[in-house]
Amino acid sequence: CNESSTKRCYITSQNHGYAVNADTLPEDWREWFLNDNDGTNEGIMHISKPFFGAEFVKRIIEKEEPDSILLGFGGQTALNVGVELYKNGTLQKHNIKVLGTPVETIMNTEDRLLFNQKVSEIGLKVPISKSVSTVEDAVNAAHDIGYPVMCRIAYALGGLGSGIANNENDLIAKARRAFSLRLEGSRVRDSP
């Protein structure tokens, strides 16, 4: 999606079936990210107040004294803030119950290595994966794994050129795209 002021494309959390109508935003709020696929709003921001993070949410918790919190709405930001509030003890200190997915589960699914370990512990198979940092590394990894391979660029499964490479030529094209984005300043992690 595109950041509204610069029009630069970023990977952001998906809106997961809901969107905020910009016409209903309070006076000092504006759209921040717009989904290029469907034009929905994927983020809002205040025109003068700073972005929020765990410290901002901690202050809200201290003022509002909620008894529970739901981390499943708000995309990656909500997950990251929730994990930080858990790790720094804020949720425990204020006896806040996390509704829905437990924080420990979120942490296990956000870390590929932990996720693979948890899946293996219950007897399920985990696809072989390798992280690479060059096109040559990607080709070598694919030869070790065998085609077809999933080329996952950053956290995008379909955007930025991620997808299935059925042969070396497909993989080289996807890997070149991934590493050109990294040179432009985007965070790219490629795992065939």
C-alpha positions as CSV (number, residue, x, y, z in Angstrom):
1,C,0.0,0.0,0.0
2,N,1.0,3.6,-0.4
3,E,1.9,6.1,2.3
4,S,-0.4,9.0,1.7
5,S,2.0,11.9,1.8
6,T,5.0,10.4,-0.1
7,K,3.1,7.8,-2.2
8,R,5.9,5.4,-1.4
9,C,4.9,1.8,-1.4
10,Y,5.3,-0.2,1.9
11,I,4.3,-3.5,3.2
12,T,1.8,-2.9,6.0
13,S,-0.6,-5.0,8.0
14,Q,-3.6,-6.0,6.1
15,N,-7.0,-4.7,7.1
16,H,-8.4,-8.2,7.4
17,G,-11.9,-7.5,6.2
18,Y,-12.5,-4.2,7.8
19,A,-11.6,-0.6,6.9
20,V,-12.1,2.8,8.3
21,N,-14.1,5.3,6.2
22,A,-11.9,8.4,5.9
23,D,-15.1,10.5,5.8
24,T,-15.8,9.5,9.4
25,L,-12.4,10.4,10.9
26,P,-12.4,13.1,13.5
27,E,-11.1,16.5,12.4
28,D,-7.4,16.1,13.4
29,W,-7.0,12.6,11.9
30,R,-6.2,11.6,8.3
31,E,-5.6,8.5,6.2
32,W,-2.0,7.2,6.4
33,F,-1.8,4.1,4.3
34,L,-4.1,3.2,1.4
35,N,-4.3,-0.3,-0.1
36,D,-3.5,-0.1,-3.8
37,N,-5.6,-3.2,-4.6
38,D,-8.9,-2.1,-3.3
39,G,-8.4,1.5,-2.2
40,T,-9.2,0.8,1.5
41,N,-7.6,2.6,4.4
42,E,-5.0,0.6,6.1
43,G,-3.9,3.1,8.7
44,I,-4.7,6.5,10.2
45,M,-2.6,9.1,11.9
46,H,-3.1,12.3,13.9
47,I,-1.9,15.4,12.2
48,S,0.1,16.6,15.2
49,K,0.4,13.9,17.8
50,P,3.2,11.3,17.7
51,F,2.8,7.8,16.5
52,F,1.7,5.4,19.2
53,G,3.6,2.4,20.5
54,A,3.7,0.4,23.7
55,E,4.5,3.5,25.8
56,F,1.5,5.3,24.4
57,V,-0.8,2.3,25.0
58,K,0.7,1.8,28.5
59,R,-0.5,5.4,29.4
60,I,-4.0,4.6,28.0
61,I,-4.1,1.5,30.1
62,E,-3.1,3.4,33.2
63,K,-5.8,6.0,32.6
64,E,-8.7,3.8,31.3
65,E,-7.9,0.7,33.4
66,P,-9.3,-1.9,31.0
67,D,-9.6,-5.5,32.2
68,S,-8.9,-7.1,28.9
69,I,-7.3,-6.4,25.5
70,L,-7.7,-7.9,22.0
71,L,-4.5,-8.1,19.9
72,G,-6.1,-9.7,16.8
73,F,-7.3,-6.3,15.4
74,G,-4.8,-3.7,14.3
75,G,-2.5,-5.9,12.2
76,Q,1.2,-6.1,12.9
77,T,1.2,-3.0,15.0
78,A,-1.3,-4.4,17.5
79,L,0.7,-7.7,17.7
80,N,4.0,-5.9,18.2
81,V,2.6,-3.5,20.9
82,G,0.9,-6.4,22.7
83,V,4.1,-8.5,22.8
84,E,6.0,-5.5,24.1
85,L,3.4,-4.8,26.8
86,Y,3.6,-8.5,27.8
87,K,7.4,-8.5,27.9
88,N,7.7,-5.3,29.9
89,G,5.1,-6.5,32.4
90,T,2.4,-3.9,31.8
91,L,-0.3,-6.5,31.1
92,Q,0.5,-8.5,34.2
93,K,0.9,-5.4,36.4
94,H,-2.6,-4.2,35.5
95,N,-4.2,-7.7,35.5
96,I,-5.2,-7.3,31.9
97,K,-6.5,-10.5,30.2
98,V,-5.5,-11.0,26.6
99,L,-8.6,-12.1,24.7
100,G,-8.2,-14.4,21.7
101,T,-4.8,-15.6,20.8
102,P,-2.4,-15.8,23.8
103,V,0.7,-13.6,23.7
104,E,3.0,-16.6,23.9
105,T,1.3,-18.1,20.8
106,I,1.8,-14.8,19.0
107,M,5.5,-14.8,19.9
108,N,5.8,-18.4,18.7
109,T,4.2,-17.6,15.4
110,E,6.1,-14.4,14.7
111,D,9.5,-16.1,15.0
112,R,10.1,-18.6,12.2
113,L,12.5,-20.8,14.1
114,L,10.2,-20.9,17.2
115,F,7.2,-21.6,14.9
116,N,9.0,-24.4,13.1
117,Q,10.0,-25.9,16.5
118,K,6.4,-25.8,17.8
119,V,5.0,-27.4,14.6
120,S,7.6,-30.1,14.8
121,E,6.8,-30.8,18.5
122,I,3.3,-31.8,17.6
123,G,4.6,-34.2,14.9
124,L,3.8,-32.1,11.8
125,K,6.3,-31.7,9.0
126,V,7.8,-28.3,8.3
127,P,8.9,-27.3,4.8
128,I,12.7,-26.9,4.4
129,S,13.6,-23.2,4.2
130,K,16.7,-21.2,3.9
131,S,17.4,-17.5,4.3
132,V,19.6,-16.0,1.6
133,S,21.3,-12.6,0.9
134,T,22.3,-12.9,-2.7
135,V,20.9,-14.2,-6.0
136,E,23.6,-16.8,-6.0
137,D,22.7,-18.0,-2.5
138,A,19.0,-18.3,-3.6
139,V,19.9,-20.4,-6.6
140,N,22.1,-22.7,-4.4
141,A,19.4,-23.0,-1.8
142,A,16.9,-23.9,-4.4
143,H,19.2,-26.6,-5.8
144,D,19.5,-28.0,-2.3
145,I,15.7,-27.9,-1.6
146,G,14.5,-28.8,-5.2
147,Y,12.0,-27.0,-7.4
148,P,9.4,-25.6,-7.1
149,V,10.3,-23.3,-4.2
150,M,8.5,-20.5,-2.5
151,C,10.4,-17.3,-2.7
152,R,9.2,-15.1,0.2
153,I,10.3,-11.5,0.1
154,A,10.2,-9.8,3.5
155,Y,6.8,-10.5,5.1
156,A,4.9,-10.5,1.8
157,L,3.5,-13.7,0.5
158,G,2.2,-12.2,-2.8
159,G,3.5,-8.7,-3.0
160,L,6.9,-7.4,-4.1
161,G,7.4,-10.4,-6.4
162,S,7.0,-13.2,-3.8
163,G,5.7,-16.4,-5.1
164,I,6.5,-19.8,-6.4
165,A,9.6,-20.2,-8.6
166,N,9.2,-23.3,-10.8
167,N,12.7,-23.2,-12.2
168,E,16.0,-21.3,-11.9
169,N,15.0,-18.5,-14.3
170,D,11.8,-17.8,-12.2
171,L,13.9,-17.7,-9.0
172,I,16.6,-15.5,-10.5
173,A,14.0,-12.9,-11.6
174,K,12.3,-13.0,-8.1
175,A,15.6,-12.8,-6.2
176,R,16.9,-9.9,-8.4
177,R,13.6,-8.0,-7.6
178,A,14.0,-8.8,-3.9
179,F,17.5,-7.6,-3.7
180,S,16.9,-4.5,-5.8
181,L,14.2,-3.5,-3.3
182,R,16.7,-4.0,-0.4
183,L,19.1,-1.6,-2.1
184,E,16.3,1.0,-2.3
185,G,16.0,0.9,1.5
186,S,13.3,-1.7,2.0
187,R,13.8,-4.6,4.4
188,V,13.9,-7.8,2.4
189,R,14.3,-11.3,3.6
190,D,14.2,-14.0,1.0
191,S,13.6,-17.6,1.8
192,P,13.0,-19.9,-1.2
